[in-house]
Amino acid sequence: MFQGWENVYYLMGPAAAGLIGLMFIGVTLTNNFNAEKAERGQRLFITPTVMQLAITVLVSSLALAPKLSPEAHRRAVGAVGAWGLIYTTPSALKLTREREVVSHWSDMWFYGLVPVAIYLVLTLAITVWTLPQDVACRLTALSLLALLMLSGRNAWDFVAWIAPRRNKPETSA
C-alpha cells in the first residue's frame, strides 16, 4: 500500500525514536519535584508525548512491513490510530475541564485537542475504504508528520518549563 512512500517513513520513524530517547533524558530533570505534581504532569504531558512518538515509530514500521496487503495495512494503521484517539480523548477532556491543571493557555490545545484531531484524521484517512489509496497514504504521512512535529514541540515545551524549576526543590503541600 505504501509503495513509493518508503523514504518518508525511513525519516519519520528514526526521528521519533530519537525524540523518545531525549524525552527519557528530559524526565530525569523532574527528580526534585513534588511526587504528586510530577505524577500528574507525567500522566497529562509526558506520557502522551512519548505515545505520539511511539505511534509514529509503529506506523512507520507498519508502512515499511513487506508483503502486507493494502487491507492489512489499513486495518493495522486504523487500529493504531483508533487506539491513539481512545487514549488521548480523556486527557483532552481533563485539560479542557480542569483549568488548575493547565499552566499555560496552549497546554489545552497542544497536549489535548490537537492530538485528538490528528488521531481522528489518521483513523478516518486509513479506515475510510472509499478513499483512493494515494489519498489515504498522503493523509497518513501528513498525520504522522503532524504527530512528529507536535511531539517535538511538546517535548521542547516540557523541557523549557521544567529546566528553570529543576534546582528549586518543591515542598509537599
C-alpha positions as CSV (number, residue, x, y, z in Angstrom):
1,M,0.0,0.0,0.0
2,F,2.8,2.4,0.9
3,Q,5.0,1.8,-2.2
4,G,6.8,5.0,-3.1
5,W,6.5,6.3,0.4
6,E,9.3,4.4,2.0
7,N,11.6,7.4,2.3
8,V,9.0,9.3,4.3
9,Y,8.7,6.5,6.8
10,Y,12.5,5.9,6.9
11,L,12.9,9.5,8.0
12,M,10.0,9.8,10.5
13,G,10.4,6.5,12.3
14,P,14.0,7.1,13.5
15,A,13.4,10.8,14.2
16,A,10.5,9.8,16.5
17,A,12.7,7.1,18.1
18,G,15.5,9.6,18.8
19,L,13.0,12.0,20.4
20,I,11.7,9.2,22.7
21,G,15.3,8.8,23.9
22,L,15.6,12.6,24.5
23,M,12.3,12.6,26.4
24,F,13.7,10.0,28.8
25,I,16.6,12.3,29.4
26,G,14.3,15.2,30.0
27,V,12.2,13.2,32.5
28,T,15.3,12.9,34.7
29,L,15.0,16.7,35.3
30,T,11.9,16.1,37.5
31,N,13.9,14.4,40.3
32,N,13.4,17.3,42.8
33,F,9.7,17.8,42.2
34,N,6.7,17.1,44.4
35,A,5.8,13.4,43.7
36,E,2.1,14.2,43.2
37,K,2.7,17.0,40.8
38,A,5.3,15.0,38.9
39,E,2.9,12.1,38.5
40,R,0.1,14.3,37.3
41,G,2.4,16.0,34.9
42,Q,3.7,12.7,33.6
43,R,0.1,11.4,33.1
44,L,-1.1,14.5,31.2
45,F,2.0,15.8,29.4
46,I,5.0,13.4,29.2
47,T,3.3,10.1,28.6
48,P,1.0,11.3,25.8
49,T,4.0,12.9,24.1
50,V,6.0,9.7,24.3
51,M,3.0,7.8,23.0
52,Q,2.7,10.1,20.0
53,L,6.3,9.4,19.2
54,A,5.8,5.6,19.7
55,I,2.8,5.7,17.4
56,T,4.9,7.4,14.8
57,V,7.5,4.7,15.1
58,L,4.9,2.0,15.0
59,V,3.0,3.3,11.9
60,S,6.3,3.9,10.1
61,S,7.3,0.3,10.8
62,L,3.9,-1.0,9.6
63,A,4.2,1.1,6.4
64,L,7.6,-0.5,5.7
65,A,6.5,-4.0,6.5
66,P,6.9,-6.1,3.3
67,K,4.3,-8.2,1.8
68,L,1.3,-6.9,3.7
69,S,-1.9,-6.4,1.6
70,P,-3.4,-2.9,1.4
71,E,-6.3,-4.2,3.5
72,A,-3.9,-5.5,6.2
73,H,-2.1,-2.1,6.2
74,R,-5.4,-0.2,6.5
75,R,-6.6,-2.4,9.4
76,A,-3.3,-2.2,11.3
77,V,-2.8,1.5,10.9
78,G,-6.5,2.1,11.5
79,A,-6.3,0.2,14.8
80,V,-3.3,2.2,15.9
81,G,-5.0,5.4,15.0
82,A,-8.2,4.4,16.9
83,W,-6.2,3.4,19.9
84,G,-4.4,6.8,19.9
85,L,-7.8,8.5,19.7
86,I,-9.2,6.5,22.6
87,Y,-6.0,7.1,24.6
88,T,-5.8,10.9,24.1
89,T,-9.5,11.8,24.4
90,P,-9.7,11.5,28.2
91,S,-6.6,13.7,28.6
92,A,-8.0,16.3,26.3
93,L,-11.2,16.4,28.3
94,K,-9.3,16.7,31.5
95,L,-7.2,19.6,30.1
96,T,-10.4,21.4,28.9
97,R,-12.3,20.9,32.1
98,E,-9.7,21.4,34.9
99,R,-8.1,24.8,34.5
100,E,-5.8,24.4,37.5
101,V,-4.0,21.5,35.7
102,V,-3.1,23.8,32.8
103,S,-0.2,26.1,33.4
104,H,-0.5,27.9,30.0
105,W,-3.3,28.6,27.6
106,S,-1.5,26.5,24.9
107,D,-1.5,23.3,27.0
108,M,-5.2,22.6,26.3
109,W,-4.6,22.9,22.6
110,F,-1.2,21.2,22.1
111,Y,-1.4,18.5,24.6
112,G,-5.2,17.9,24.4
113,L,-7.2,18.9,21.4
114,V,-4.7,18.9,18.5
115,P,-3.6,15.3,19.2
116,V,-7.2,14.2,19.2
117,A,-7.7,15.9,15.8
118,I,-4.6,14.3,14.3
119,Y,-5.6,10.8,15.5
120,L,-9.1,11.4,14.1
121,V,-7.6,12.3,10.7
122,L,-5.3,9.3,10.8
123,T,-8.0,6.9,11.7
124,L,-10.5,8.2,9.2
125,A,-8.0,8.5,6.4
126,I,-6.9,4.9,6.7
127,T,-10.2,3.3,7.5
128,V,-12.5,5.0,5.0
129,W,-12.4,2.4,2.3
130,T,-13.9,4.7,-0.3
131,L,-10.8,7.0,-0.2
132,P,-8.3,6.3,-3.0
133,Q,-5.2,4.6,-1.8
134,D,-3.0,7.5,-2.7
135,V,-5.1,9.9,-0.7
136,A,-5.0,7.5,2.3
137,C,-1.2,7.3,2.0
138,R,-0.9,11.1,1.9
139,L,-3.2,11.7,4.8
140,T,-1.4,9.0,6.8
141,A,2.0,10.6,6.1
142,L,0.7,14.1,6.9
143,S,-0.9,12.8,10.2
144,L,2.4,11.2,11.2
145,L,4.4,14.3,10.3
146,A,1.9,16.4,12.4
147,L,2.3,14.0,15.3
148,L,6.1,14.2,15.0
149,M,6.1,18.0,14.9
150,L,3.6,18.3,17.7
151,S,5.5,15.9,20.0
152,G,8.8,17.7,19.2
153,R,7.1,21.0,20.2
154,N,5.6,19.4,23.3
155,A,9.0,17.9,24.3
156,W,10.6,21.3,23.9
157,D,7.8,22.9,25.9
158,F,8.2,20.3,28.7
159,V,12.0,20.9,28.9
160,A,11.7,24.7,28.7
161,W,9.1,24.6,31.5
162,I,10.9,22.2,33.8
163,A,14.6,23.3,33.4
164,P,14.2,26.6,35.3
165,R,12.5,24.8,38.1
166,R,15.0,21.9,38.4
167,N,17.1,23.4,41.2
168,K,14.3,24.7,43.2
169,P,13.0,21.8,45.3
170,E,9.3,21.8,45.9
171,T,7.7,21.1,49.3
172,S,4.7,18.9,49.7
173,A,1.6,20.9,50.4
